[in-house]
Every structure is written in structure tokens, then in C-alpha cells.
Amino acid sequence: MNIFRFAGDMTHLISVLVLLLKIYATKSCSGISLKTQELYALVFLTRYLDLLTDFISIYNTVMKLIFIASSLAIVWCMRVHPIVRRSYDKDLDTFRHYFLVAASFILALLVNEKFGFQEVFWAFSIYLEAVAILPQLVLLQRSGNVDNLTGHYIFFLGAYRALYILNWIYRYFMETHFSRWIACIAGLVQTALYADFFYYYYISWKNKAKLQLPA
């Protein structure tokens, strides 16, 4: 494992912890897209099917279980928790995410590194993760308001993908047979989707910093 992948994993973990903090501390999921969270749960469940067949390391196993458990916990809170679910912005979260699922699955059947059960679902999870943030970005655009914790969550999520791109570049030059080109292309697409959010996140941070300066 190289430093870029480790930093990416930690940034991803921080994004999840920030979102859980928002939900459990405020008992609110306002500004959070349930559809995006359902897509991420599906991403982790299909990507980590190898938990049933292969053991790589304790670190690898623990991280996979954390992401599966946390994504399911977030979905459960937003759907079932008697207090949290009341704050869900259902009227704003109307993106038809099942189209993303269908398109990703069809693409995985057509374009994969090896046509096999786990490889097809791995490719499906990669394609789906690349676009899973779309319902969240659309919800934020419609609401016109991003609280600090939600903004930090999306920022760290985008930073995780950017760090993974550096990881793939590093592996391309350091490994003789690096072949995860599907993940590279999907990661570039996903990072590009965050570009607009990163711009407005920076502007918002800059304006807040100016307001805090003494007159």
C-alpha cells in the first residue's frame, strides 16, 4: 500500500464519520440525499463480495466492513429512525437514481476486465460510484443551502477520489502489470463531477473567513 491510497482511505473514512456525526449529533438528515446513500450502500455491497471468498489483510477486511456497515446504518437512520427521518428532504431528493443503477449494470456487462460474477459486479460498483454523488449534488442545487457538516462531508468524499487518482498514477509507474484502467477512468469522471462543488465550497469558505476577520 502506498501513501496516496492510505490517505485516500482515511479521507473516505473521515467523510463517513462527518456524515454520521451530523446525523447522530443533530438528529437530522436535512440536506442529505437518501438516494445517494442508497447508491453507496449498493456500491459497497457489490464491490466487497470478495469478503466471502478471499482474505487480503486485516486492514483490508476491517475497512470494507466499516464502509458496508456505515452505509447501511445511514440508510437505516434516514428511512427508519423515528426522529431523523422526519428531516429528510423528500420533495427535493427526486433524482431518478434507478437509471444510474441500470446504466451502470449494463455498462459493467459490456465493459469489464474479465467476464465473471465478481468482476462484473466489481466493474458495476466502480461505474455506479462514479455517478452516485449526482442525487446529492442536485439536492444541494435545489435547496440552495449547504450546512457546514454536509459541505465537509462532500469535500472529503471528493478529496478521497482525488487521492485515489494519485494512487493509480503511482501504481502505474511503480507496478509492472497495473491494469485497473476502468477504475482510473471512472475516478476521473467522478472527480470532475465534484469540480463545481469544490469551487463553491472554496468561495463559501473564503467568504466565511473574511467575515471572521476583525474590522
Secondary structure, DSSP 8 states (H G I E B T S, - for coil): --HHHHHHHHHHHHHHHHHHHHHHHHS--TT--HHHHHHHHHHHHHHGGGGGT----HHHHHHHHHHHHHHHHHHHHHHT-TTGGGG--TTT----HHHHHHHHHHHHHHS-SS-SHHHHHHHHHHHHHHHTTHHHHHHHHHH----HHHHHHHHHHHHHHHHHHHHHHHHHHH-TT---HHHHHHHHHHHHHHHHHHHHHHHHHHHHHHHHS--
